[in-house]
């Protein structure tokens, strides 16, 4: 059974970013944030693996807006006819 995480996404991101900077060792970060070095490695890996989603959401949002705009134009044309 897995345990529910008690750490917020913001905290996980902060720790992962600190790990990516590589200014401190994992042991130093673990002491600073009171978590295990293994957990930091896990969050860092997850952060890197999912980082491209930040840019995907922008293009998806733009595409969705474009589709909504097209649908709205079609509705106006149908209403006028």
Secondary structure, DSSP 8 states (H G I E B T S, - for coil): ------S-HHHHHHHHHHHHHTSS-HHHHHHHHTS-HHHHHHHHHHHHHHTTHHHHHHHHHHHHHHHHHHHHHHHHHHHH-
